[in-house]
């Protein structure tokens, strides 16, 4: 069994050492699904690697401290992949909103882990 303190410390280090790119600002529409409007800034950590082969996804909340507050872990049987999304500076309400956005479809399952 791992050390959760060490996990969060390492995740904080990864975020601090990475360039955060916001490519979908709060209030903008999704490029393929224009009916979906981003409730918070959404982006990624440049030059990182997630389970889907892309950079690690990040949601940015309204707290002034932009530190890691939670992660969402996903399993998608249709895509046959797993990945995490890092939540930075998110309140518990914002975390729940993000979780609800991603927790759709009968072939996927999500887990919200708060720091």
C-alpha positions as CSV (number, residue, x, y, z in Angstrom):
1,X,0.0,0.0,0.0
2,X,1.4,3.4,-1.0
3,X,1.8,6.5,1.0
4,X,-0.9,9.1,0.1
5,X,1.2,12.0,1.4
6,X,4.0,11.0,-1.0
7,X,1.5,10.7,-3.9
8,X,0.2,14.3,-3.4
9,X,3.7,15.6,-2.8
10,X,4.9,14.1,-6.1
11,X,1.8,15.3,-8.0
12,X,2.3,18.8,-6.6
13,X,5.9,18.6,-7.9
14,X,4.8,17.5,-11.3
15,X,2.4,20.4,-11.6
16,X,5.0,22.9,-10.3
17,X,7.5,21.7,-12.9
18,X,5.1,21.8,-15.8
19,X,3.8,24.5,-18.0
20,X,0.0,24.8,-17.7
21,X,-1.7,25.5,-21.0
22,X,-5.4,26.6,-20.8
23,X,-6.9,25.7,-24.2
24,X,-10.5,25.9,-23.3
25,X,-11.3,28.9,-21.1
26,X,-14.3,29.1,-18.8
27,X,-17.4,30.1,-20.8
28,X,-16.2,28.7,-24.1
29,X,-17.9,25.9,-26.1
30,X,-16.4,22.5,-26.7
31,X,-14.9,22.4,-30.3
32,X,-16.9,19.2,-31.3
33,X,-19.9,19.6,-29.0
34,X,-20.9,23.3,-29.1
35,X,-23.8,22.8,-26.7
36,X,-21.3,22.0,-24.0
37,X,-19.9,25.2,-22.3
38,X,-16.9,24.9,-20.0
39,X,-17.9,25.9,-16.4
40,X,-14.2,26.3,-15.5
41,X,-10.9,26.8,-17.2
42,X,-9.7,23.5,-18.8
43,X,-6.3,22.7,-20.1
44,X,-3.3,20.4,-19.8
45,X,0.2,20.1,-18.5
46,X,2.6,20.4,-21.4
47,X,5.1,17.7,-22.1
48,X,3.4,15.2,-19.8
49,X,1.8,11.8,-20.7
50,X,-1.6,10.5,-19.7
51,X,-3.3,7.2,-20.2
52,X,-4.9,8.3,-23.5
53,X,-1.5,9.3,-24.9
54,X,-2.1,13.0,-24.6
55,X,-0.9,15.5,-22.0
56,X,-2.4,15.3,-18.5
57,X,-5.7,17.2,-18.3
58,X,-6.3,19.9,-15.7
59,X,-9.3,21.7,-14.5
60,X,-8.7,25.1,-12.8
61,X,-11.1,26.3,-10.1
62,X,-11.8,29.6,-8.4
63,X,-9.6,29.2,-5.3
64,X,-6.7,31.7,-5.2
65,X,-4.2,28.9,-4.4
66,X,-3.8,27.0,-7.7
67,X,-2.6,23.8,-5.9
68,X,-3.8,20.3,-6.4
69,X,-7.1,19.8,-4.6
70,X,-8.2,16.5,-6.2
71,X,-7.9,14.1,-9.1
72,X,-10.5,12.3,-11.1
73,X,-9.5,8.7,-12.1
74,X,-11.4,7.2,-15.0
75,X,-11.9,3.8,-16.6
76,X,-13.4,3.6,-20.0
77,X,-14.3,0.2,-21.3
78,X,-15.3,1.5,-24.8
79,X,-12.0,3.3,-25.3
80,X,-10.1,0.6,-23.3
81,X,-8.2,3.2,-21.3
82,X,-7.7,4.8,-18.0
83,X,-6.5,8.3,-17.1
84,X,-6.5,11.0,-14.5
85,X,-7.6,14.6,-14.5
86,X,-6.0,17.0,-12.1
87,X,-8.1,19.6,-10.3
88,X,-6.3,22.7,-9.3
89,X,-7.8,25.2,-6.8
90,X,-11.2,23.7,-7.0
91,X,-13.8,24.0,-4.3
92,X,-15.8,20.9,-3.3
93,X,-18.7,22.2,-5.4
94,X,-16.5,22.7,-8.4
95,X,-15.0,19.3,-7.9
96,X,-18.5,17.8,-7.9
97,X,-19.5,19.7,-11.1
98,X,-16.4,18.4,-12.9
99,X,-17.0,14.8,-11.6
100,X,-20.6,15.0,-12.9
101,X,-19.4,16.2,-16.3
102,X,-17.1,13.2,-16.7
103,X,-19.2,10.6,-15.1
104,X,-21.4,9.7,-18.1
105,X,-21.9,6.6,-20.2
106,X,-22.5,3.0,-19.2
107,X,-19.0,2.0,-20.3
108,X,-17.1,4.3,-18.0
109,X,-16.6,4.8,-14.3
110,X,-15.0,7.6,-12.4
111,X,-13.6,8.1,-9.0
112,X,-13.0,11.5,-7.3
113,X,-10.1,11.5,-4.9
114,X,-9.8,14.7,-2.8
115,X,-6.5,15.7,-1.3
